[in-house]
Amino acid sequence: MRERYIPALIMLLAGAITSIINIINKVDKLEGSKRLLIVLIIFYFVGILAKAIIKKALAPIPQKEEEEVPEEDNKEEEIQPEEKKN
């Protein structure tokens, strides 16, 4: 259930880092906004990919059913009553 938040978390984390770097480097607002938009889009798809990988890795492994060994046709042999010897 919590894996649905993974793409948004990765995207927002990348956006925060980009914004901090833009502020430190004193990038123009328009240029910074363009960079931020591109980073958010790219890392959203990276997050979707990460979500799929994590979901697949944590999925329970299906148990293979034991292969049924075909039973040999063990027909009961008719036991002939032996003649009583007197």
PDB file with SEQRES, HELIX, SHEET and CRYST1 records, atoms N, CA, C and O in Angstrom:
SEQRES   1 A   86  MET ARG GLU ARG TYR ILE PRO ALA LEU ILE MET LEU LEU          
SEQRES   2 A   86  ALA GLY ALA ILE THR SER ILE ILE ASN ILE ILE ASN LYS          
SEQRES   3 A   86  VAL ASP LYS LEU GLU GLY SER LYS ARG LEU LEU ILE VAL          
SEQRES   4 A   86  LEU ILE ILE PHE TYR PHE VAL GLY ILE LEU ALA LYS ALA          
SEQRES   5 A   86  ILE ILE LYS LYS ALA LEU ALA PRO ILE PRO GLN LYS GLU          
SEQRES   6 A   86  GLU GLU GLU VAL PRO GLU GLU ASP ASN LYS GLU GLU GLU          
SEQRES   7 A   86  ILE GLN PRO GLU GLU LYS LYS ASN                              
HELIX    1 AA1 ARG A    2  TYR A    5  5                                   4    
HELIX    2 AA2 ILE A    6  ILE A   24  1                                  19    
HELIX    3 AA3 LYS A   29  LEU A   58  1                                  30    
CRYST1    1.000    1.000    1.000  90.00  90.00  90.00 P 1           1          
ATOM      1  N   MET A   1       0.822  -1.191   0.000  1.00  0.00           N  
ATOM      2  CA  MET A   1       0.000   0.000   0.000  1.00  0.00           C  
ATOM      3  C   MET A   1       0.870   1.261   0.000  1.00  0.00           C  
ATOM      4  O   MET A   1       0.528   2.251  -0.646  1.00  0.00           O  
ATOM      5  N   ARG A   2       1.978   1.224   0.715  1.00  0.00           N  
ATOM      6  CA  ARG A   2       2.820   2.400   0.803  1.00  0.00           C  
ATOM      7  C   ARG A   2       3.632   2.640  -0.456  1.00  0.00           C  
ATOM      8  O   ARG A   2       4.198   3.719  -0.632  1.00  0.00           O  
ATOM      9  N   GLU A   3       3.696   1.649  -1.332  1.00  0.00           N  
ATOM     10  CA  GLU A   3       4.511   1.822  -2.529  1.00  0.00           C  
ATOM     11  C   GLU A   3       3.904   2.836  -3.493  1.00  0.00           C  
ATOM     12  O   GLU A   3       4.570   3.257  -4.439  1.00  0.00           O  
ATOM     13  N   ARG A   4       2.673   3.229  -3.275  1.00  0.00           N  
ATOM     14  CA  ARG A   4       2.081   4.216  -4.181  1.00  0.00           C  
ATOM     15  C   ARG A   4       2.679   5.603  -3.979  1.00  0.00           C  
ATOM     16  O   ARG A   4       2.533   6.466  -4.845  1.00  0.00           O  
ATOM     17  N   TYR A   5       3.352   5.833  -2.851  1.00  0.00           N  
ATOM     18  CA  TYR A   5       3.965   7.123  -2.564  1.00  0.00           C  
ATOM     19  C   TYR A   5       5.404   7.229  -3.074  1.00  0.00           C  
ATOM     20  O   TYR A   5       5.990   8.311  -3.027  1.00  0.00           O  
ATOM     21  N   ILE A   6       5.967   6.161  -3.547  1.00  0.00           N  
ATOM     22  CA  ILE A   6       7.369   6.146  -3.960  1.00  0.00           C  
ATOM     23  C   ILE A   6       7.661   7.126  -5.104  1.00  0.00           C  
ATOM     24  O   ILE A   6       8.623   7.887  -4.997  1.00  0.00           O  
ATOM     25  N   PRO A   7       6.875   7.145  -6.201  1.00  0.00           N  
ATOM     26  CA  PRO A   7       7.187   8.099  -7.272  1.00  0.00           C  
ATOM     27  C   PRO A   7       7.138   9.560  -6.808  1.00  0.00           C  
ATOM     28  O   PRO A   7       8.000  10.359  -7.174  1.00  0.00           O  
ATOM     29  N   ALA A   8       6.144   9.898  -6.015  1.00  0.00           N  
ATOM     30  CA  ALA A   8       6.032  11.276  -5.546  1.00  0.00           C  
ATOM     31  C   ALA A   8       7.183  11.637  -4.612  1.00  0.00           C  
ATOM     32  O   ALA A   8       7.706  12.749  -4.671  1.00  0.00           O  
ATOM     33  N   LEU A   9       7.574  10.713  -3.762  1.00  0.00           N  
ATOM     34  CA  LEU A   9       8.665  10.971  -2.835  1.00  0.00           C  
ATOM     35  C   LEU A   9       9.981  11.203  -3.572  1.00  0.00           C  
ATOM     36  O   LEU A   9      10.718  12.136  -3.253  1.00  0.00           O  
ATOM     37  N   ILE A  10      10.273  10.368  -4.543  1.00  0.00           N  
ATOM     38  CA  ILE A  10      11.506  10.517  -5.320  1.00  0.00           C  
ATOM     39  C   ILE A  10      11.476  11.819  -6.112  1.00  0.00           C  
ATOM     40  O   ILE A  10      12.477  12.532  -6.181  1.00  0.00           O  
ATOM     41  N   MET A  11      10.326  12.126  -6.710  1.00  0.00           N  
ATOM     42  CA  MET A  11      10.196  13.346  -7.502  1.00  0.00           C  
ATOM     43  C   MET A  11      10.376  14.585  -6.631  1.00  0.00           C  
ATOM     44  O   MET A  11      11.092  15.509  -7.017  1.00  0.00           O  
ATOM     45  N   LEU A  12       9.746  14.616  -5.477  1.00  0.00           N  
ATOM     46  CA  LEU A  12       9.840  15.789  -4.617  1.00  0.00           C  
ATOM     47  C   LEU A  12      11.233  15.947  -4.017  1.00  0.00           C  
ATOM     48  O   LEU A  12      11.712  17.068  -3.840  1.00  0.00           O  
ATOM     49  N   LEU A  13      11.871  14.851  -3.710  1.00  0.00           N  
ATOM     50  CA  LEU A  13      13.234  14.918  -3.191  1.00  0.00           C  
ATOM     51  C   LEU A  13      14.185  15.495  -4.247  1.00  0.00           C  
ATOM     52  O   LEU A  13      15.019  16.347  -3.940  1.00  0.00           O  
ATOM     53  N   ALA A  14      14.053  15.033  -5.469  1.00  0.00           N  
ATOM     54  CA  ALA A  14      14.885  15.558  -6.559  1.00  0.00           C  
ATOM     55  C   ALA A  14      14.568  17.031  -6.814  1.00  0.00           C  
ATOM     56  O   ALA A  14      15.469  17.822  -7.095  1.00  0.00           O  
ATOM     57  N   GLY A  15      13.299  17.398  -6.715  1.00  0.00           N  
ATOM     58  CA  GLY A  15      12.912  18.798  -6.904  1.00  0.00           C  
ATOM     59  C   GLY A  15      13.485  19.695  -5.821  1.00  0.00           C  
ATOM     60  O   GLY A  15      13.925  20.809  -6.103  1.00  0.00           O  
ATOM     61  N   ALA A  16      13.481  19.215  -4.577  1.00  0.00           N  
ATOM     62  CA  ALA A  16      14.048  20.000  -3.481  1.00  0.00           C  
ATOM     63  C   ALA A  16      15.542  20.197  -3.669  1.00  0.00           C  
ATOM     64  O   ALA A  16      16.060  21.293  -3.455  1.00  0.00           O  
ATOM     65  N   ILE A  17      16.231  19.145  -4.066  1.00  0.00           N  
ATOM     66  CA  ILE A  17      17.680  19.248  -4.294  1.00  0.00           C  
ATOM     67  C   ILE A  17      17.971  20.216  -5.436  1.00  0.00           C  
ATOM     68  O   ILE A  17      18.893  21.028  -5.352  1.00  0.00           O  
ATOM     69  N   THR A  18      17.184  20.127  -6.499  1.00  0.00           N  
ATOM     70  CA  THR A  18      17.365  21.036  -7.642  1.00  0.00           C  
ATOM     71  C   THR A  18      17.121  22.484  -7.229  1.00  0.00           C  
ATOM     72  O   THR A  18      17.872  23.382  -7.611  1.00  0.00           O  
ATOM     73  N   SER A  19      16.080  22.700  -6.456  1.00  0.00           N  
ATOM     74  CA  SER A  19      15.772  24.065  -6.007  1.00  0.00           C  
ATOM     75  C   SER A  19      16.886  24.630  -5.133  1.00  0.00           C  
ATOM     76  O   SER A  19      17.258  25.795  -5.272  1.00  0.00           O  
ATOM     77  N   ILE A  20      17.415  23.807  -4.236  1.00  0.00           N  
ATOM     78  CA  ILE A  20      18.511  24.264  -3.373  1.00  0.00           C  
ATOM     79  C   ILE A  20      19.744  24.608  -4.199  1.00  0.00           C  
ATOM     80  O   ILE A  20      20.395  25.624  -3.957  1.00  0.00           O  
ATOM     81  N   ILE A  21      20.061  23.764  -5.170  1.00  0.00           N  
ATOM     82  CA  ILE A  21      21.220  24.029  -6.026  1.00  0.00           C  
ATOM     83  C   ILE A  21      21.004  25.305  -6.844  1.00  0.00           C  
ATOM     84  O   ILE A  21      21.932  26.095  -7.019  1.00  0.00           O  
ATOM     85  N   ASN A  22      19.775  25.508  -7.345  1.00  0.00           N  
ATOM     86  CA  ASN A  22      19.464  26.730  -8.097  1.00  0.00           C  
ATOM     87  C   ASN A  22      19.611  27.971  -7.223  1.00  0.00           C  
ATOM     88  O   ASN A  22      20.108  28.996  -7.690  1.00  0.00           O  
ATOM     89  N   ILE A  23      19.195  27.897  -5.985  1.00  0.00           N  
ATOM     90  CA  ILE A  23      19.313  29.044  -5.077  1.00  0.00           C  
ATOM     91  C   ILE A  23      20.768  29.324  -4.751  1.00  0.00           C  
ATOM     92  O   ILE A  23      21.193  30.479  -4.750  1.00  0.00           O  
ATOM     93  N   ILE A  24      21.544  28.264  -4.472  1.00  0.00           N  
ATOM     94  CA  ILE A  24      22.964  28.449  -4.143  1.00  0.00           C  
ATOM     95  C   ILE A  24      23.714  29.065  -5.316  1.00  0.00           C  
ATOM     96  O   ILE A  24      24.560  29.937  -5.120  1.00  0.00           O  
ATOM     97  N   ASN A  25      23.413  28.623  -6.534  1.00  0.00           N  
ATOM     98  CA  ASN A  25      24.103  29.118  -7.726  1.00  0.00           C  
ATOM     99  C   ASN A  25      23.496  30.415  -8.267  1.00  0.00           C  
ATOM    100  O   ASN A  25      23.972  30.949  -9.269  1.00  0.00           O  
ATOM    101  N   LYS A  26      22.455  30.920  -7.616  1.00  0.00           N  
ATOM    102  CA  LYS A  26      21.783  32.169  -8.000  1.00  0.00           C  
ATOM    103  C   LYS A  26      21.349  32.148  -9.466  1.00  0.00           C  
ATOM    104  O   LYS A  26      21.652  33.055 -10.242  1.00  0.00           O  
ATOM    105  N   VAL A  27      20.637  31.094  -9.810  1.00  0.00           N  
ATOM    106  CA  VAL A  27      20.131  30.921 -11.172  1.00  0.00           C  
ATOM    107  C   VAL A  27      18.884  31.788 -11.337  1.00  0.00           C  
ATOM    108  O   VAL A  27      18.117  31.966 -10.391  1.00  0.00           O  
ATOM    109  N   ASP A  28      18.686  32.323 -12.532  1.00  0.00           N  
ATOM    110  CA  ASP A  28      17.514  33.134 -12.858  1.00  0.00           C  
ATOM    111  C   ASP A  28      16.235  32.327 -12.604  1.00  0.00           C  
ATOM    112  O   ASP A  28      16.229  31.105 -12.758  1.00  0.00           O  
ATOM    113  N   LYS A  29      15.161  33.007 -12.218  1.00  0.00           N  
ATOM    114  CA  LYS A  29      13.911  32.312 -11.851  1.00  0.00           C  
ATOM    115  C   LYS A  29      13.328  31.513 -13.016  1.00  0.00           C  
ATOM    116  O   LYS A  29      12.888  30.378 -12.830  1.00  0.00           O  
ATOM    117  N   LEU A  30      13.323  32.090 -14.196  1.00  0.00           N  
ATOM    118  CA  LEU A  30      12.762  31.388 -15.351  1.00  0.00           C  
ATOM    119  C   LEU A  30      13.600  30.155 -15.695  1.00  0.00           C  
ATOM    120  O   LEU A  30      13.066  29.073 -15.938  1.00  0.00           O  
ATOM    121  N   GLU A  31      14.912  30.339 -15.711  1.00  0.00           N  
ATOM    122  CA  GLU A  31      15.804  29.208 -16.004  1.00  0.00           C  
ATOM    123  C   GLU A  31      15.689  28.135 -14.927  1.00  0.00           C  
ATOM    124  O   GLU A  31      15.664  26.945 -15.242  1.00  0.00           O  
ATOM    125  N   GLY A  32      15.619  28.538 -13.671  1.00  0.00           N  
ATOM    126  CA  GLY A  32      15.474  27.591 -12.562  1.00  0.00           C  
ATOM    127  C   GLY A  32      14.159  26.829 -12.631  1.00  0.00           C  
ATOM    128  O   GLY A  32      14.102  25.640 -12.320  1.00  0.00           O  
ATOM    129  N   SER A  33      13.105  27.525 -13.042  1.00  0.00           N  
ATOM    130  CA  SER A  33      11.790  26.870 -13.161  1.00  0.00           C  
ATOM    131  C   SER A  33      11.790  25.828 -14.273  1.00  0.00           C  
ATOM    132  O   SER A  33      11.193  24.760 -14.137  1.00  0.00           O  
ATOM    133  N   LYS A  34      12.467  26.148 -15.374  1.00  0.00           N  
ATOM    134  CA  LYS A  34      12.568  25.191 -16.482  1.00  0.00           C  
ATOM    135  C   LYS A  34      13.320  23.937 -16.035  1.00  0.00           C  
ATOM    136  O   LYS A  34      12.900  22.811 -16.301  1.00  0.00           O  
ATOM    137  N   ARG A  35      14.438  24.163 -15.353  1.00  0.00           N  
ATOM    138  CA  ARG A  35      15.222  23.031 -14.850  1.00  0.00           C  
ATOM    139  C   ARG A  35      14.407  22.185 -13.881  1.00  0.00           C  
ATOM    140  O   ARG A  35      14.419  20.956 -13.934  1.00  0.00           O  
ATOM    141  N   LEU A  36      13.705  22.875 -13.000  1.00  0.00           N  
ATOM    142  CA  LEU A  36      12.900  22.174 -12.002  1.00  0.00           C  
ATOM    143  C   LEU A  36      11.820  21.319 -12.658  1.00  0.00           C  
ATOM    144  O   LEU A  36      11.604  20.175 -12.260  1.00  0.00           O  
ATOM    145  N   LEU A  37      11.145  21.872 -13.659  1.00  0.00           N  
ATOM    146  CA  LEU A  37      10.102  21.125 -14.363  1.00  0.00           C  
ATOM    147  C   LEU A  37      10.670  19.873 -15.035  1.00  0.00           C  
ATOM    148  O   LEU A  37      10.087  18.792 -14.957  1.00  0.00           O  
ATOM    149  N   ILE A  38      11.809  20.038 -15.691  1.00  0.00           N  
ATOM    150  CA  ILE A  38      12.433  18.893 -16.365  1.00  0.00           C  
ATOM    151  C   ILE A  38      12.834  17.827 -15.348  1.00  0.00           C  
ATOM    152  O   ILE A  38      12.609  16.637 -15.569  1.00  0.00           O  
ATOM    153  N   VAL A  39      13.428  18.255 -14.233  1.00  0.00           N  
ATOM    154  CA  VAL A  39      13.853  17.308 -13.193  1.00  0.00           C  
ATOM    155  C   VAL A  39      12.649  16.589 -12.597  1.00  0.00           C  
ATOM    156  O   VAL A  39      12.703  15.382 -12.365  1.00  0.00           O  
ATOM    157  N   LEU A  40      11.557  17.320 -12.346  1.00  0.00           N  
ATOM    158  CA  LEU A  40      10.363  16.690 -11.767  1.00  0.00           C  
ATOM    159  C   LEU A  40       9.782  15.635 -12.701  1.00  0.00           C  
ATOM    160  O   LEU A  40       9.382  14.561 -12.252  1.00  0.00           O  
ATOM    161  N   ILE A  41       9.735  15.932 -13.980  1.00  0.00           N  
ATOM    162  CA  ILE A  41       9.189  14.970 -14.946  1.00  0.00           C  
ATOM    163  C   ILE A  41      10.078  13.732 -15.038  1.00  0.00           C  
ATOM    164  O   ILE A  41       9.585  12.604 -15.006  1.00  0.00           O  
ATOM    165  N   ILE A  42      11.379  13.944 -15.152  1.00  0.00           N  
ATOM    166  CA  ILE A  42      12.305  12.812 -15.279  1.00  0.00           C  
ATOM    167  C   ILE A  42      12.254  11.924 -14.039  1.00  0.00           C  
ATOM    168  O   ILE A  42      12.169  10.701 -14.147  1.00  0.00           O  
ATOM    169  N   PHE A  43      12.305  12.546 -12.864  1.00  0.00           N  
ATOM    170  CA  PHE A  43      12.352  11.744 -11.653  1.00  0.00           C  
ATOM    171  C   PHE A  43      10.995  11.139 -11.284  1.00  0.00           C  
ATOM    172  O   PHE A  43      10.939  10.203 -10.487  1.00  0.00           O  
ATOM    173  N   TYR A  44       9.915  11.653 -11.842  1.00  0.00           N  
ATOM    174  CA  TYR A  44       8.623  10.988 -11.652  1.00  0.00           C  
ATOM    175  C   TYR A  44       8.640   9.635 -12.347  1.00  0.00           C  
ATOM    176  O   TYR A  44       8.180   8.637 -11.793  1.00  0.00           O  
ATOM    177  N   PHE A  45       9.172   9.607 -13.563  1.00  0.00           N  
ATOM    178  CA  PHE A  45       9.252   8.332 -14.283  1.00  0.00           C  
ATOM    179  C   PHE A  45      10.276   7.390 -13.653  1.00  0.00           C  
ATOM    180  O   PHE A  45      10.088   6.174 -13.654  1.00  0.00           O  
ATOM    181  N   VAL A  46      11.357   7.952 -13.116  1.00  0.00           N  
ATOM    182  CA  VAL A  46      12.318   7.125 -12.382  1.00  0.00           C  
ATOM    183  C   VAL A  46      11.635   6.510 -11.160  1.00  0.00           C  
ATOM    184  O   VAL A  46      11.880   5.352 -10.822  1.00  0.00           O  
ATOM    185  N   GLY A  47      10.778   7.289 -10.500  1.00  0.00           N  
ATOM    186  CA  GLY A  47      10.036   6.792  -9.343  1.00  0.00           C  
ATOM    187  C   GLY A  47       9.065   5.681  -9.707  1.00  0.00           C  
ATOM    188  O   GLY A  47       8.914   4.712  -8.962  1.00  0.00           O  
ATOM    189  N   ILE A  48       8.412   5.819 -10.842  1.00  0.00           N  
ATOM    190  CA  ILE A  48       7.501   4.764 -11.302  1.00  0.00           C  
ATOM    191  C   ILE A  48       8.279   3.481 -11.566  1.00  0.00           C  
ATOM    192  O   ILE A  48       7.824   2.389 -11.226  1.00  0.00           O  
ATOM    193  N   LEU A  49       9.449   3.616 -12.172  1.00  0.00           N  
ATOM    194  CA  LEU A  49      10.300   2.453 -12.432  1.00  0.00           C  
ATOM    195  C   LEU A  49      10.754   1.819 -11.119  1.00  0.00           C  
ATOM    196  O   LEU A  49      10.726   0.597 -10.971  1.00  0.00           O  
ATOM    197  N   ALA A  50      11.168   2.649 -10.176  1.00  0.00           N  
ATOM    198  CA  ALA A  50      11.601   2.134  -8.867  1.00  0.00           C  
ATOM    199  C   ALA A  50      10.449   1.438  -8.150  1.00  0.00           C  
ATOM    200  O   ALA A  50      10.651   0.409  -7.506  1.00  0.00           O  
ATOM    201  N   LYS A  51       9.255   1.987  -8.256  1.00  0.00           N  
ATOM    202  CA  LYS A  51       8.076   1.377  -7.635  1.00  0.00           C  
ATOM    203  C   LYS A  51       7.817  -0.012  -8.207  1.00  0.00           C  
ATOM    204  O   LYS A  51       7.525  -0.954  -7.470  1.00  0.00           O  
ATOM    205  N   ALA A  52       7.927  -0.130  -9.521  1.00  0.00           N  
ATOM    206  CA  ALA A  52       7.691  -1.426 -10.166  1.00  0.00           C  
ATOM    207  C   ALA A  52       8.739  -2.447  -9.724  1.00  0.00           C  
ATOM    208  O   ALA A  52       8.411  -3.607  -9.478  1.00  0.00           O  
ATOM    209  N   ILE A  53       9.988  -2.019  -9.624  1.00  0.00           N  
ATOM    210  CA  ILE A  53      11.057  -2.929  -9.211  1.00  0.00           C  
ATOM    211  C   ILE A  53      10.860  -3.370  -7.758  1.00  0.00           C  
ATOM    212  O   ILE A  53      10.991  -4.552  -7.437  1.00  0.00           O  
ATOM    213  N   ILE A  54      10.546  -2.419  -6.893  1.00  0.00           N  
ATOM    214  CA  ILE A  54      10.341  -2.740  -5.477  1.00  0.00           C  
ATOM    215  C   ILE A  54       9.131  -3.645  -5.298  1.00  0.00           C  
ATOM    216  O   ILE A  54       9.163  -4.590  -4.510  1.00  0.00           O  
ATOM    217  N   LYS A  55       8.068  -3.352  -6.033  1.00  0.00           N  
ATOM    218  CA  LYS A  55       6.856  -4.169  -5.932  1.00  0.00           C  
ATOM    219  C   LYS A  55       7.131  -5.608  -6.365  1.00  0.00           C  
ATOM    220  O   LYS A  55       6.657  -6.560  -5.745  1.00  0.00           O  
ATOM    221  N   LYS A  56       7.900  -5.746  -7.431  1.00  0.00           N  
ATOM    222  CA  LYS A  56       8.228  -7.088  -7.925  1.00  0.00           C  
ATOM    223  C   LYS A  56       9.152  -7.819  -6.960  1.00  0.00           C  
ATOM    224  O   LYS A  56       9.021  -9.027  -6.760  1.00  0.00           O  
ATOM    225  N   ALA A  57      10.086  -7.082  -6.364  1.00  0.00           N  
ATOM    226  CA  ALA A  57      11.037  -7.706  -5.435  1.00  0.00           C  
ATOM    227  C   ALA A  57      10.361  -8.156  -4.144  1.00  0.00           C  
ATOM    228  O   ALA A  57      10.760  -9.161  -3.555  1.00  0.00           O  
ATOM    229  N   LEU A  58       9.357  -7.433  -3.708  1.00  0.00           N  
ATOM    230  CA  LEU A  58       8.683  -7.761  -2.454  1.00  0.00           C  
ATOM    231  C   LEU A  58       7.472  -8.668  -2.626  1.00  0.00           C  
ATOM    232  O   LEU A  58       6.867  -9.084  -1.638  1.00  0.00           O  
ATOM    233  N   ALA A  59       7.118  -8.974  -3.849  1.00  0.00           N  
ATOM    234  CA  ALA A  59       5.973  -9.844  -4.103  1.00  0.00           C  
ATOM    235  C   ALA A  59       6.287 -11.246  -3.600  1.00  0.00           C  
ATOM    236  O   ALA A  59       7.412 -11.726  -3.741  1.00  0.00           O  
ATOM    237  N   PRO A  60       5.290 -11.900  -3.013  1.00  0.00           N  
ATOM    238  CA  PRO A  60       5.547 -13.264  -2.539  1.00  0.00           C  
ATOM    239  C   PRO A  60       5.822 -14.192  -3.714  1.00  0.00           C  
ATOM    240  O   PRO A  60       5.204 -14.096  -4.774  1.00  0.00           O  
ATOM    241  N   ILE A  61       6.758 -15.081  -3.489  1.00  0.00           N  
ATOM    242  CA  ILE A  61       7.128 -16.027  -4.527  1.00  0.00           C  
ATOM    243  C   ILE A  61       6.083 -17.139  -4.549  1.00  0.00           C  
ATOM    244  O   ILE A  61       5.852 -17.795  -3.534  1.00  0.00           O  
ATOM    245  N   PRO A  62       5.454 -17.352  -5.701  1.00  0.00           N  
ATOM    246  CA  PRO A  62       4.448 -18.407  -5.751  1.00  0.00           C  
ATOM    247  C   PRO A  62       5.089 -19.775  -5.550  1.00  0.00           C  
ATOM    248  O   PRO A  62       6.115 -20.092  -6.150  1.00  0.00           O  
ATOM    249  N   GLN A  63       4.473 -20.564  -4.708  1.00  0.00           N  
ATOM    250  CA  GLN A  63       4.971 -21.907  -4.443  1.00  0.00           C  
ATOM    251  C   GLN A  63       4.596 -22.808  -5.606  1.00  0.00           C  
ATOM    252  O   GLN A  63       3.440 -22.862  -6.026  1.00  0.00           O  
ATOM    253  N   LYS A  64       5.578 -23.501  -6.108  1.00  0.00           N  
ATOM    254  CA  LYS A  64       5.283 -24.455  -7.168  1.00  0.00           C  
ATOM    255  C   LYS A  64       4.631 -25.667  -6.537  1.00  0.00           C  
ATOM    256  O   LYS A  64       5.106 -26.216  -5.543  1.00  0.00           O  
ATOM    257  N   GLU A  65       3.549 -26.057  -7.135  1.00  0.00           N  
ATOM    258  CA  GLU A  65       2.872 -27.238  -6.618  1.00  0.00           C  
ATOM    259  C   GLU A  65       3.756 -28.449  -6.889  1.00  0.00           C  
ATOM    260  O   GLU A  65       4.395 -28.568  -7.934  1.00  0.00           O  
ATOM    261  N   GLU A  66       3.765 -29.323  -5.922  1.00  0.00           N  
ATOM    262  CA  GLU A  66       4.567 -30.523  -6.110  1.00  0.00           C  
ATOM    263  C   GLU A  66       4.047 -31.278  -7.315  1.00  0.00           C  
ATOM    264  O   GLU A  66       2.848 -31.497  -7.492  1.00  0.00           O  
ATOM    265  N   GLU A  67       4.985 -31.653  -8.113  1.00  0.00           N  
ATOM    266  CA  GLU A  67       4.579 -32.365  -9.311  1.00  0.00           C  
ATOM    267  C   GLU A  67       3.993 -33.708  -8.905  1.00  0.00           C  
ATOM    268  O   GLU A  67       4.588 -34.474  -8.147  1.00  0.00           O  
ATOM    269  N   GLU A  68       2.844 -33.955  -9.421  1.00  0.00           N  
ATOM    270  CA  GLU A  68       2.198 -35.217  -9.099  1.00  0.00           C  
ATOM    271  C   GLU A  68       2.866 -36.318  -9.909  1.00  0.00           C  
ATOM    272  O   GLU A  68       2.893 -36.288 -11.140  1.00  0.00           O  
ATOM    273  N   VAL A  69       3.392 -37.268  -9.198  1.00  0.00           N  
ATOM    274  CA  VAL A  69       4.013 -38.400  -9.855  1.00  0.00           C  
ATOM    275  C   VAL A  69       2.894 -39.312 -10.325  1.00  0.00           C  
ATOM    276  O   VAL A  69       2.068 -39.750  -9.524  1.00  0.00           O  
ATOM    277  N   PRO A  70       2.864 -39.596 -11.594  1.00  0.00           N  
ATOM    278  CA  PRO A  70       1.795 -40.467 -12.065  1.00  0.00           C  
ATOM    279  C   PRO A  70       1.940 -41.852 -11.431  1.00  0.00           C  
ATOM    280  O   PRO A  70       2.966 -42.524 -11.542  1.00  0.00           O  
ATOM    281  N   GLU A  71       0.884 -42.224 -10.781  1.00  0.00           N  
ATOM    282  CA  GLU A  71       0.916 -43.522 -10.114  1.00  0.00           C  
ATOM    283  C   GLU A  71       0.825 -44.617 -11.162  1.00  0.00           C  
ATOM    284  O   GLU A  71       0.058 -44.538 -12.122  1.00  0.00           O  
ATOM    285  N   GLU A  72       1.635 -45.637 -10.940  1.00  0.00           N  
ATOM    286  CA  GLU A  72       1.589 -46.750 -11.866  1.00  0.00           C  
ATOM    287  C   GLU A  72       0.263 -47.469 -11.663  1.00  0.00           C  
ATOM    288  O   GLU A  72      -0.285 -47.532 -10.563  1.00  0.00           O  
ATOM    289  N   ASP A  73      -0.197 -47.978 -12.715  1.00  0.00           N  
ATOM    290  CA  ASP A  73      -1.472 -48.697 -12.621  1.00  0.00           C  
ATOM    291  C   ASP A  73      -1.238 -49.986 -11.848  1.00  0.00           C  
ATOM    292  O   ASP A  73      -0.919 -51.025 -12.426  1.00  0.00           O  
ATOM    293  N   ASN A  74      -1.398 -49.905 -10.571  1.00  0.00           N  
ATOM    294  CA  ASN A  74      -1.237 -51.079  -9.716  1.00  0.00           C  
ATOM    295  C   ASN A  74      -2.605 -51.722  -9.522  1.00  0.00           C  
ATOM    296  O   ASN A  74      -3.276 -51.552  -8.504  1.00  0.00           O  
ATOM    297  N   LYS A  75      -2.959 -52.430 -10.501  1.00  0.00           N  
ATOM    298  CA  LYS A  75      -4.237 -53.121 -10.389  1.00  0.00           C  
ATOM    299  C   LYS A  75      -4.052 -54.305  -9.470  1.00  0.00           C  
ATOM    300  O   LYS A  75      -3.085 -55.063  -9.550  1.00  0.00           O  
ATOM    301  N   GLU A  76      -4.996 -54.417  -8.625  1.00  0.00           N  
ATOM    302  CA  GLU A  76      -4.900 -55.546  -7.700  1.00  0.00           C  
ATOM    303  C   GLU A  76      -5.074 -56.829  -8.495  1.00  0.00           C  
ATOM    304  O   GLU A  76      -6.051 -57.044  -9.212  1.00  0.00           O  
ATOM    305  N   GLU A  77      -4.097 -57.636  -8.326  1.00  0.00           N  
ATOM    306  CA  GLU A  77      -4.182 -58.909  -9.028  1.00  0.00           C  
ATOM    307  C   GLU A  77      -5.199 -59.769  -8.305  1.00  0.00           C  
ATOM    308  O   GLU A  77      -5.253 -59.847  -7.077  1.00  0.00           O  
ATOM    309  N   GLU A  78      -5.969 -60.385  -9.106  1.00  0.00           N  
ATOM    310  CA  GLU A  78      -6.967 -61.241  -8.490  1.00  0.00           C  
ATOM    311  C   GLU A  78      -6.264 -62.441  -7.883  1.00  0.00           C  
ATOM    312  O   GLU A  78      -5.554 -63.193  -8.551  1.00  0.00           O  
ATOM    313  N   ILE A  79      -6.484 -62.579  -6.647  1.00  0.00           N  
ATOM    314  CA  ILE A  79      -5.845 -63.684  -5.947  1.00  0.00           C  
ATOM    315  C   ILE A  79      -6.773 -64.890  -6.064  1.00  0.00           C  
ATOM    316  O   ILE A  79      -7.919 -64.887  -5.615  1.00  0.00           O  
ATOM    317  N   GLN A  80      -6.226 -65.888  -6.676  1.00  0.00           N  
ATOM    318  CA  GLN A  80      -6.990 -67.123  -6.839  1.00  0.00           C  
ATOM    319  C   GLN A  80      -6.857 -67.911  -5.554  1.00  0.00           C  
ATOM    320  O   GLN A  80      -5.749 -68.179  -5.090  1.00  0.00           O  
ATOM    321  N   PRO A  81      -7.948 -68.268  -5.003  1.00  0.00           N  
ATOM    322  CA  PRO A  81      -7.835 -69.088  -3.795  1.00  0.00           C  
ATOM    323  C   PRO A  81      -7.188 -70.416  -4.164  1.00  0.00           C  
ATOM    324  O   PRO A  81      -7.590 -71.118  -5.092  1.00  0.00           O  
ATOM    325  N   GLU A  82      -6.161 -70.711  -3.377  1.00  0.00           N  
ATOM    326  CA  GLU A  82      -5.460 -71.954  -3.635  1.00  0.00           C  
ATOM    327  C   GLU A  82      -6.332 -73.114  -3.158  1.00  0.00           C  
ATOM    328  O   GLU A  82      -7.068 -73.030  -2.175  1.00  0.00           O  
ATOM    329  N   GLU A  83      -6.206 -74.151  -3.884  1.00  0.00           N  
ATOM    330  CA  GLU A  83      -6.983 -75.318  -3.505  1.00  0.00           C  
ATOM    331  C   GLU A  83      -6.442 -75.871  -2.219  1.00  0.00           C  
ATOM    332  O   GLU A  83      -5.234 -76.039  -2.050  1.00  0.00           O  
ATOM    333  N   LYS A  84      -7.320 -76.144  -1.343  1.00  0.00           N  
ATOM    334  CA  LYS A  84      -6.899 -76.677  -0.049  1.00  0.00           C  
ATOM    335  C   LYS A  84      -6.449 -78.116  -0.252  1.00  0.00           C  
ATOM    336  O   LYS A  84      -7.124 -78.935  -0.876  1.00  0.00           O  
ATOM    337  N   LYS A  85      -5.295 -78.374   0.297  1.00  0.00           N  
ATOM    338  CA  LYS A  85      -4.777 -79.717   0.221  1.00  0.00           C  
ATOM    339  C   LYS A  85      -5.140 -80.430   1.499  1.00  0.00           C  
ATOM    340  O   LYS A  85      -4.853 -79.957   2.598  1.00  0.00           O  
ATOM    341  N   ASN A  86      -5.763 -81.551   1.346  1.00  0.00           N  
ATOM    342  CA  ASN A  86      -6.155 -82.342   2.524  1.00  0.00           C  
ATOM    343  C   ASN A  86      -5.176 -83.407   2.779  1.00  0.00           C  
ATOM    344  O   ASN A  86      -5.332 -84.176   3.727  1.00  0.00           O  
TER     345      ASN A  86                                                      
END                                                                             
